[in-house]
Amino acid sequence: MMTAEIRSKTSRVGLLVSLTTTLLMLLSTSAIADMAAAKKWVDSEFQPSTLSKAEQMKEMEWFINAAKPFKGMKIKVVSETIPTHEYESKVLAKAFTEITGIEVTHDLIQEGDVIEKLQIQMQSGENVFDAYINDSDLIGTHFRYGHVVNLTDWMAGEGKDVTLPTLDVDDFMGKSFTTGPDGKLYQLPDQQFANLYWFRYDWFNRDDLKQQFKKLYGYELGVPVNWSAYEDIAEFFSEHVREIDGKAIYGHMDYGKKAPDLGWRFTDAWLSMAGAGDKGIPNGKPVDEWGIRVEDCSRVGASVSRGGATNGPAAKYALRKYMDWLRKYAPPGALGMDFYQSLPSLAKGNVAQQIFWYTAFTASMVEEGTPVVNDDGTPKWRMAPSPHGPYWEKGMKLGYQDAGSWTLFNSTPVDRRKAAWLFAQFCVSKSVSLKKTHVGLTPIRDSDIRHESFTERAPKLGGLVEFYRSPARVAWTPTGTNVPDYPKLAQLWWQNIGEAVAGEVTVDTAMDNLAREQDKVLQRIARSKAQKVCGPKLNEERDEAYWLNKPGSPKAKLANEKPQGETVNYDDLIEAWRAGKAM
């Protein structure tokens, strides 16, 4: 009997040892398979990189190990639809799944829909998505409501075990855009692009056109420094040149359909470009590019009567100029186009310049075979700094820069949040970010834009590389922390401005209504006490003259809103940028 028991126990022990050995072998084989998948992606897709292949494999090994507790989990993230995010959805999500075993669904929807999903999660507390890529324009919203994860504390605390040691936050060019007034990081930049001036470099360098322009306007045809020059150039091509190579041409391009994207046309720093706000980088203080005034951390008003500038002389001038140029100098039909319908217009080759052009669409403008690309693949166009209006002063932001950034919500379960954070970091890691930047042309890392591969590619990108390597890039910034509730306030812009563009109300009435309605929203937020920190506290209304006679914004109406036009030679500008100077 004893012998039988011994044999039985020995058999069970042997079976246990055998099962353990098999399990260890399977785990070992799984790890090897993950590294094999990583090597495949590093060799075939993630080139070039600022890292060596050995360093890339070390990062991949870290992702594999950090992801082990979440292997087999299915997560969902969302972003707007642009080429950069399409690459993440179609390529990087697949790579991440193969390497880590975490299955990612990366949904692509329009920007307005992303904000709607954000609001649902904020208001309901339900986990709609495990992570969002949303504009850093919401930094003021995220900081005040307390719905999103403070990434600085997350990376040092609860999320430390899933935070990439080589993330190198200081390498992100847009880090200041996603930092709250408390100095904490609330979003991690995933892509960024500026709103710059676009022009036909080939036309601007034609001797006959240069001579004709100087004879008519008394100064050189070149990159406009101010709105006066932009207007002169628009008039020149639309009314004096009229056609090139038998094709009708126009001096300006824009869009005017009453739709949500008309709001972006203005909130993306149009008033700041005119000079409505105060000096300050990344945003004006105390008055920002929306015309909202902040004092002691609290929003105190948008109307001039409360110290704001949304309905000040500079803001009304900005709307008036937009409407004049759209009607006088843009191609037929532009007034009825929305943002998306207007995008293909420049590639047709019949527009001389555009004052408000997003570099996110560089990739579509360098496609060989289009009318704006030479036979050798170099562009016929260039991008340059945005011209500024007569109210603008040195030291102010000069334009807008979008920074789509990873955002985590407190309402997302911690395990899902950790898995999503791994994918977010994967998409911006040094192992993959340079290749992603070459695909989407929306650089986020300083190390990427300075890589030799971009030095080689620069001649075919129309000034993009030079801009992002120059000190000028800091003057283009997203919406700042003065805006306490981006979703609620942003919708007011397209509705009120759309009425003016459609001729339903005057410019003065539209901006007065917009300022008044923004104040009402600020007042409702204040009464609700929903914002945990720095909520609105409106100033009492005063006679507008009280504020207009003070230094800074809001600014009194200028006697001359069209000073002498001023231009700069593009090639001189580029040389200054290459020398590390802002011109």
Sequence and secondary structure as in RCSB ss.txt:
>XXXX:A:sequence
MMTAEIRSKTSRVGLLVSLTTTLLMLLSTSAIADMAAAKKWVDSEFQPSTLSKAEQMKEMEWFINAAKPFKGMKI
KVVSETIPTHEYESKVLAKAFTEITGIEVTHDLIQEGDVIEKLQIQMQSGENVFDAYINDSDLIGTHFRYGHVVN
LTDWMAGEGKDVTLPTLDVDDFMGKSFTTGPDGKLYQLPDQQFANLYWFRYDWFNRDDLKQQFKKLYGYELGVPV
NWSAYEDIAEFFSEHVREIDGKAIYGHMDYGKKAPDLGWRFTDAWLSMAGAGDKGIPNGKPVDEWGIRVEDCSRV
GASVSRGGATNGPAAKYALRKYMDWLRKYAPPGALGMDFYQSLPSLAKGNVAQQIFWYTAFTASMVEEGTPVVND
DGTPKWRMAPSPHGPYWEKGMKLGYQDAGSWTLFNSTPVDRRKAAWLFAQFCVSKSVSLKKTHVGLTPIRDSDIR
HESFTERAPKLGGLVEFYRSPARVAWTPTGTNVPDYPKLAQLWWQNIGEAVAGEVTVDTAMDNLAREQDKVLQRI
ARSKAQKVCGPKLNEERDEAYWLNKPGSPKAKLANEKPQGETVNYDDLIEAWRAGKAM
>XXXX:A:secstr
 HHHHHHHHHHHHHHHHHHHHHHHHHHHHHHHHHHHHHHHHHHHTS S SS HHHHHHHHHHHHHHHGGGTT EE
EEEEE SHHHHHIIIIIHHHHHHHH  EEEEEEE HHHHHHHHHHHHHH   S SEEEEEGGGHHHHHHH  B  
HHHHHHTTTGGGS TT  GGGBTTGGGGB TTS B  EEEEEEEEEEEE HHHHT HHHHHHHHHHHSS  SEES
BHHHHHHHHHIIIIII EETTEE BS      SSHHHHHHHHTTHHHHHT S S SSS SSB TTS EEETTEEE
ESSGGGT  TTSHHHHHHHHHHHHHHHHHS TTGGG  HHHHGGGGGGT BSEEEEEEGGGHHHHS TTSTTB T
TS BS EEE   B TT  TTS  EEEEEEEEE BTTS HHHHHHHHHHHHHHHSTTTHHHHHHHH    BHHHHT
SHHHHHHGGGTTTHHHHHHSGGGGGEE   TT S HHHHHHHHHHHHHHHHTTSS HHHHHHHHHHHHHHHHHHH
HHHT  SSS         HHHHHTSSSSS    S SS    EE HHHHHHHHHTT   
